[in-house]
Each structure stands twice: as C-alpha cells, then as structure tokens.
C-alpha cells in the first residue's frame, strides 16, 4: 500500500480498530498505542511491509523487529516447543512487558528474526496494540514509532513528522504509560540473557527463575 493517505483517529472503537486492521491486512502501516509507547504496526509476515517500515524508521536491517501477540495460544502456533525456562517466564510475566526470544516453527522474514534466527515476542497487558493484533491473525510488529536512535514517543506529537506522514493511519489516543520499553530476554538453559532491561527489572526475572529452579530441585525424586 502506498503512503500519502494518512488518517488520524482519536477514539478506540470497533470501527477504528477495524479500519486499522484493514490497513495492515492490505500491507500498510499503523501508529498504535502499546502498553509502553506508540508503535509502528505492520503485518510481520509481509516482507514488503517490513522493508517499508524499516525505511520509515531509518533502522538497520540487522536489528530485528519484535512482535506483539494477542495471546499465549497465538505464540504457541508460531514457535517451536518452548523451553521450561521460557514457559516459566510466559506464565509469570504474560500478559506483561517482557519480550522473549523464541525459536520459530517455520522460516520467517529476516526483518523479524535477524541473524540469531529467533523471534522476539510479547503478550502485553490489554492495550490497543493487542486488540489490533487480535484482528489481523494474532501478531503485529511492536517497534516504537520513532526514528532509529530517537526517544520512544508517549504522545503522537512527539513522533517525528516524517514518520507520522509516512503511515496510513494513526490511532491517537493520548499519552501512553511510557516510562520504559519492554524488557527483552533470551532464555539460556535455566537462566536468561538480558538484552534490554526495561519495565521489568532483570533482578525480578532472575529471582523468579531462581525460585522456580529451587522448587524443581526440591521435587526431584531421590534414589
């Protein structure tokens, strides 16, 4: 879908969500509030839409785009059997602002897996972005609606004009919770590698995994 027909909507209704969903289904890009900041939402399985999104952000193609999912069930359809560590994180922190790197079941566009071959995904708390994901097959891109390297925007007015003007639709619903982005982790054995510390402190994640590991070790049958 070509740019140049940007529309701004100031209310969250079935009609506005369906308008946004139609844009994404047709290969376009929507600016939508998440539980943290405003994001650029596109169909993560449409390589053409992803290339355009990266160009809008002036983002390095080597930095993969994370996804927002509408549910745990959608994630399970996308990824291989997750490790015990990943499952613990999902059960404890989803819905929530924790992006987990997981192995996809099938090859995905390079823009969302990058060189590591994993896809980063989160199921956020209830928010317009999650509602939108549910209308377009379960997933949207979740990258902030900023130029690469610029601050994450919690208001539409703080989004660079060039970014605003390049999309088809903006859901302008006021200030988002902001503060920090999602925390990004990669499960490694019984622990995690923290790639970005955000809303959820790394220490909290490690405490949860430590408690789980201690519980499991106490329940191992004896000889």
Buried (B, 14 or more C-beta within 10 A) or exposed (E): BEEEEBBEBEEBEEEBBEBBBBBBBEBBBBBBBBBBBBBBBBBBBBBEBBBBBBEBBBBEEEBBBBBBBBBEEBBBEBBEEBBBBBBBBBEBBBBBBBBBBBBBEEEBBBBBBBEEEBBBBBBBBEBBBBBBBBBBBBBBBBBBBBBEEBEBBBBBEBBBEEBBEBBBBBBBBEBBBBEBBBBBBBBEEBBBEBEBBBBBEBEEBBEBBEEBBEEEEEEEEEE
